[in-house]
Amino acid sequence: MSDKIGPFLGTWILDAAESEFEQGDPPKSATLKIEDNFGMAVFSMNTVSADGEVTNDSFEALPDGPEVKLGKSGLVDAMRLVFDGDDKLVSEARRGGLTIMKATRELSTDRQTLTVTQVVHLVDVDSFTNVSVYKRAQ
């Protein structure tokens, strides 16, 4: 995997007070872990919702690699992960060739804050943007 992924690797803790959600209630807490698994970027998320429900999810993709077909999700059928410069890592989830979710992960200059701007497009309804601000775990 390229050295470009290095600054993104690690464990990130949600700063709910700094985050803004248009869709859904902000979680009570969330942890994002980004790891390198033999060239694949592995994203593991643990979220505790406002009402205490715990959700664990993960996905992996090859940065700047080809679009990956997905089978387990009923919402999307493919995704891709690309770098946008050195400080942004963008994933796009697609269904039927249309991007329905785009998440841009942007590192701060000091590499201690990761801002994830997620835009969800609900077909024939509207688009929503959630901005989650994560601090690097020490």
Backbone as a ProteinNet text record, in pm:
[ID]
protein_1_A
[PRIMARY]
MSDKIGPFLGTWILDAAESEFEQGDPPKSATLKIEDNFGMAVFSMNTVSADGEVTNDSFEALPDGPEVKLGKSGLVDAMRLVFDGDDKLVSEARRGGLTIMKATRELSTDRQTLTVTQVVHLVDVDSFTNVSVYKRAQ
[TERTIARY]
85.7	0	90.3	46	128.5	143.6	246.9	268.9	160.1	79.2	-26.6	-127.8	-146.3	-246.2	-195.4	-64.6	-5.4	-66.1	-80.3	-135.1	-279.7	-353.5	-492.8	-505.4	-400.6	-406.4	-412.5	-485.2	-493.4	-636.6	-652.7	-784.3	-827.1	-950.9	-1006.2	-1132.1	-1146.3	-1258.4	-1345.3	-1475.7	-1568	-1573.7	-1566.8	-1591.4	-1732.5	-1832.2	-1972.6	-2006.9	-1945.6	-1975.4	-1932.6	-1830.6	-1780.9	-1849.3	-1929	-1991.2	-2129.6	-2173.5	-2304.6	-2375.7	-2501.5	-2577.4	-2707.5	-2726.8	-2854.6	-2947.1	-2887.7	-2966.8	-2940.9	-3044.4	-3031.2	-2976.8	-2987.2	-2934.9	-2785.8	-2708.9	-2567	-2551.3	-2452.4	-2431.7	-2381.2	-2403.3	-2350.9	-2198.5	-2148	-2003.4	-1976.3	-1854.7	-1815.1	-1663.3	-1616.5	-1474.1	-1455.6	-1357.9	-1322.6	-1178.3	-1155.5	-1019.6	-988.5	-874	-830.1	-697.3	-693.9	-575.6	-533.8	-408.7	-353.6	-348.8	-414.9	-413.1	-358.3	-225.1	-157.7	-201.6	-206	-237.9	-382.1	-467.9	-607.9	-627.3	-705	-742.7	-866.8	-858.7	-970.1	-1026	-1155.2	-1225.2	-1317.7	-1300.1	-1386.2	-1450.2	-1582	-1654.7	-1736.8	-1731.6	-1811.4	-1887.6	-2020.5	-2102.9	-2204.7	-2223	-2329	-2427	-2548.9	-2648.7	-2696.8	-2772.7	-2825.8	-2911	-2975	-3057.5	-2984.8	-2851.8	-2771.3	-2749.6	-2802.7	-2783.3	-2640.8	-2574.9	-2436.8	-2437.6	-2361.7	-2347.9	-2199.8	-2163.2	-2027.4	-2034.6	-1948.1	-1947.3	-1804.3	-1777.3	-1644.4	-1653.1	-1555.2	-1539.7	-1393.1	-1354.8	-1216.4	-1216.2	-1114.5	-1100.2	-954.5	-917.6	-783.2	-780	-706.5	-699.5	-647.8	-716	-685.1	-693.4	-764.6	-784.3	-914.9	-950.5	-1074.4	-1197.5	-1310.1	-1436.2	-1456.1	-1506.3	-1526.3	-1675.7	-1715.8	-1855.5	-1884	-1998.1	-2036.9	-2158	-2160.1	-2271.4	-2356.1	-2298.7	-2371	-2471.1	-2453.3	-2540.3	-2656.5	-2774.3	-2889	-2899.8	-2824.1	-2832.2	-2741.9	-2621.5	-2525.3	-2472.1	-2427.6	-2374.2	-2227.8	-2169.6	-2028.2	-1974.1	-1842.6	-1779.3	-1637.8	-1585.5	-1446.5	-1388.4	-1254.9	-1181.8	-1065.2	-1058.2	-953.4	-896.4	-771.1	-709.3	-742.5	-767.3	-784.5	-675	-557.7	-440.9	-384.6	-306.1	-243.2	-326.5	-423.5	-495	-640.5	-686.5	-825.6	-831.9	-915.8	-941.8	-1093.1	-1137.3	-1279.3	-1331.9	-1446	-1514.1	-1647.9	-1683.6	-1812.8	-1883.7	-2005.8	-2088.5	-2192	-2207.5	-2296	-2400.4	-2507.6	-2613.3	-2660.1	-2650.6	-2692.7	-2615.1	-2487.8	-2403.9	-2415.7	-2508.3	-2526.3	-2462.2	-2390.9	-2333.2	-2444.6	-2466.5	-2570.6	-2511.5	-2381.4	-2314.6	-2169.6	-2124.4	-1984.4	-1932.4	-1821.2	-1759.2	-1618.7	-1594.5	-1463	-1399.2	-1284.7	-1209.9	-1092.7	-1092.8	-988.3	-908.7	-776.6	-685.6	-655.2	-643.8	-598.2	-448.8	-397.3	-255.7	-165.8	-207.3	-125	-151.2	-241.3	-272	-337.3	-395.6	-458	-611.4	-666.3	-811.2	-846.8	-949.9	-1001.1	-1147.1	-1177.7	-1314.5	-1374.6	-1484.7	-1551.7	-1681.6	-1687.4	-1808.3	-1877.3	-1993.7	-2067.7	-2194.8	-2209.2	-2327.9	-2404.5	-2531.8	-2618.8	-2726.8	-2742.1	-2845.1	-2957.5	-3074.9	-3191.8	-3269.8	-3273.9	-3334.7	-3478.4	-3510.4	-3643.3	-3684.4	-3590.1	-3624.8	-3541.5	-3412.4	-3326.4	-3184.6	-3093.8	-2957.2	-2931.9	-2853.4	-2823.3	-2673.1	-2622.1	-2479.3	-2458.2	-2374.8	-2332.3	-2182.3	-2140.3	-1998.4	-1957.4	-1871.4	-1822.4	-1677.8	-1645.7	-1510.3	-1450.6	-1340	-1272.2	-1135.7	-1098.2	-966.1	-885.7	-758.1	-671.2	-659.8	-678.5	-664.3	-517.1	-488.4	-348	-303.6
-116.8	0	123	225.5	345.2	410.3	491.2	563.7	667.9	696.6	795.9	754.8	625.3	579.9	594.9	597.6	600.5	701.3	826.9	925.8	898.2	819.6	789	671.8	589.5	469.8	502.7	420	437.8	433.1	469	470.4	614.7	642.6	777.4	775.8	875.2	885.5	1005.6	982.6	1088.9	1200	1323.2	1441.2	1487.6	1435.5	1461.2	1609.7	1683.4	1826.4	1905.4	1858.2	1926.6	1878.2	1773.4	1710.7	1769.1	1761	1813	1708.6	1678.4	1575.2	1631	1619.6	1653.1	1531.7	1412.9	1290	1208.1	1181.7	1101	1181	1120.5	1183.2	1154.4	1248.1	1220.4	1103.2	1018.9	907.2	957.1	875.1	902.8	894	793.1	778.7	696.2	709.1	631.7	622.8	509	486.3	436.3	490.7	449.2	401.6	280.6	227.6	203	253.8	232.5	157.6	40.7	-44.6	-84	-124.8	-178.1	-330.2	-400.5	-545.7	-591.6	-600.1	-645.2	-565.7	-432.7	-346.3	-300.6	-365.1	-323.3	-230.8	-126.1	-39.3	-99.6	-128.2	-187.1	-82	-54.9	42	-34.5	-15.2	-77.7	32.7	28	131.3	70.5	134.8	95.9	220.3	211.7	328.4	294.2	385.8	375.6	488.7	451	550.5	631.4	736.3	822.4	743.9	634.9	554.1	430.2	423.3	317.3	192.9	189.8	73.1	71.2	-45	-60.2	-120.6	-58.5	-107.9	-122.2	-236.7	-260.1	-288.7	-227.1	-248.6	-236.5	-296.8	-284.9	-305.2	-248.8	-273.3	-256.9	-310.1	-292.1	-263.8	-190.9	-154.6	-121.1	-131	-98	48.6	133.8	275.2	291.2	373.4	399.6	272.8	173.1	48.3	52.2	-60.5	-66.9	-66.5	-37.1	-46.5	-191.1	-207.9	-340.9	-370.2	-484.9	-526.9	-577.3	-539.3	-579.2	-670.7	-767.5	-859.7	-856.1	-814.5	-827.9	-715.8	-600.2	-487.2	-482.7	-455.7	-438.9	-297	-206.1	-65.9	-32.5	-89.1	-57.9	-187.2	-177.9	-297.8	-284.6	-165.2	-145.9	-25.5	-24.2	92.6	108.3	227.9	253.8	349.3	345.7	425.2	490.8	624	696.2	809	841.2	957	1080.6	1192.2	1322.5	1408.8	1407	1472.2	1386.4	1447	1372.5	1368.9	1459.7	1474.4	1429.9	1377	1333.8	1192.3	1112.1	974.9	964.3	933.8	940.2	802.3	765.5	643.1	681.9	606.9	625.4	491.7	489.3	369.2	389.7	286.7	298.9	189.5	221.6	124.3	147.5	44.3	56.4	161.9	181.5	278.6	420.8	447.9	582	590.4	700	721.5	762.7	682.4	716.8	762.3	737.9	785.1	814.6	929.8	968	1015.7	957.2	996.9	1048.5	1173	1233.8	1244.4	1177.1	1180	1275.2	1385	1487.3	1503.2	1490.6	1507.4	1654	1690.3	1824.7	1833.7	1955.2	1978	1905.8	1900.6	1834.2	1683.3	1632.2	1488.1	1432.7	1520.2	1475.2	1475.8	1532.7	1539.7	1485.3	1401.6	1346.2	1388	1469	1514.4	1431.7	1364	1278.9	1347.4	1389.4	1451.1	1347.2	1302.8	1197.9	1257.2	1242.5	1289.6	1166.8	1159.6	1049	1104.6	1040.9	1079.9	977.4	1020.7	933.5	963.1	865.6	884.4	934.3	1037.9	1100	1159.7	1176.5	1235.3	1361.3	1343.1	1457	1405.9	1495.4	1461.6	1517.8	1442.6	1481.9	1475.8	1568.9	1571.5	1560.7	1465.6	1451.9	1476.8	1559.5	1588.3	1536.2	1433.7	1372.3	1411	1466.6	1508.6	1407.9	1346.5	1246.6	1299	1265.8	1299.4	1171.4	1180.2	1063.4	1014.7	883.9	827	829.7	857.5	865.5	737.1
0	0	0	-65	-73.7	63.1	77	202	226.7	125.2	141.2	247.6	268.9	366	509.4	527.6	661.9	756.8	719	812.1	854.9	776	808.6	905.9	914.6	997.1	1145	1219.8	1364.3	1412.3	1537.9	1601.4	1621.4	1584.3	1588.4	1674.7	1762.8	1855.8	1815.8	1802.6	1763	1867	1820.1	1902.5	1865.4	1938.4	1904	1909.2	1999.8	2014.1	1890.7	1819.6	1700.4	1572.1	1582.9	1465.9	1439.4	1312.8	1272.9	1187.3	1222.8	1152.8	1096.8	966	904.3	905.2	896.4	891.8	1017.8	1093.9	1214.1	1330.6	1447.5	1568.8	1580.2	1633.5	1654.3	1751	1727.2	1819.7	1954.7	2055.8	2189.5	2186.1	2112.2	2095.1	1969.5	1918.7	1800.5	1795.4	1747.9	1726	1584	1515.9	1380.1	1383.5	1334.7	1327.6	1180.3	1134.4	996.9	1004.1	938.6	942.7	801.2	789.4	665.4	677.7	586.6	584.8	449.8	441.6	320.1	196.7	212.1	100.1	94	171	176.1	295.7	277.5	388.6	452.7	582.7	656.1	751.1	738.7	821.6	916	1046.5	1146.5	1229.1	1240	1312.1	1424.8	1540.3	1655	1697.4	1696.9	1726.5	1834.6	1927.6	2026.5	1995.6	1956	1916.6	2036.6	2008.1	2113.2	2212	2165.9	2256.5	2309.8	2289.2	2348.7	2264.2	2142	2055.9	2000	2011.7	1965.3	1825.4	1734.5	1597.8	1566.2	1512.2	1464.1	1315.4	1237.8	1093.9	1044.7	931.1	871.9	722.3	653.1	510.1	475.8	362.6	318	169.2	127.7	-13.1	-40.8	-165.3	-209.9	-251.5	-177.1	-215.4	-357.9	-434.2	-574.6	-660	-610.3	-684	-761.1	-819.9	-897.4	-806.6	-865.2	-793.2	-748.4	-625.6	-569.1	-564.1	-613.4	-606.5	-465.4	-411.3	-276.6	-283.3	-195	-195.9	-71.3	43.6	170.3	196.7	136.9	164.5	66.8	117.6	29.6	-23.1	35.9	-4.5	-121.4	-124	-229.4	-290.3	-415.6	-480.2	-520.1	-502.5	-536.9	-460.9	-443.1	-381.3	-434.1	-419.4	-453.9	-351.4	-341.3	-244.4	-316.8	-312.5	-384.7	-298.6	-325.2	-262.9	-344.9	-276.4	-339.1	-278.3	-340.6	-282.5	-171	-82.8	26.3	153.9	166.6	293.2	288.9	174.5	163.1	108.3	172.4	130	113.4	-8	-42.7	-80	-21.2	-62.7	-124.3	-227.9	-292.3	-294.9	-242.6	-247.4	-356.7	-440	-555.8	-558.7	-624.4	-650.9	-793.4	-873.3	-1012.7	-1088.8	-1051.9	-1121.3	-1070.3	-979.1	-923.5	-786	-759.5	-627.4	-533.2	-428.2	-330.9	-198.3	-179.4	-57.9	-91.4	-45.7	-63.5	71.4	114.2	240.7	212.4	248.1	232.7	370.3	386.2	512	493.7	567.8	551.2	680.1	665.4	778.7	802.7	929.6	963.9	936.5	933.5	906.2	1005.5	1133.6	1235.5	1244.6	1159.1	1150	1276.4	1359.5	1483.8	1477.1	1370.8	1352.9	1215.4	1210.7	1086	1075.6	974.7	952.9	840	870.9	772.6	732	605.9	552.2	466.1	512.3	443.1	383.8	252.7	183.2	135.6	174.8	135.9	44.4	-72.2	-168.5	-162.3	-115.9	-116	-243.8	-332.8	-464.2	-449.1	-524.6	-525.8	-390.9	-298.1	-168.2	-146.3	-113.5	-83.3	-61	-35.9	1.8	141.3	220.3	356.5	378.5	459.5	490	640.3	679.5	818.8	823	916.2	934	1071.7	1070.6	1194	1212.8	1329.3	1359.8	1458.9	1418.7	1500.8	1544.7	1666.9	1720.1	1729.7	1697.5	1704.3	1849.5	1869.6	2002.7	2041.3	2166.1	2210.9	2274.6
[MASK]
++++++++++++++++++++++++++++++++++++++++++++++++++++++++++++++++++++++++++++++++++++++++++++++++++++++++++++++++++++++++++++++++++++++++++

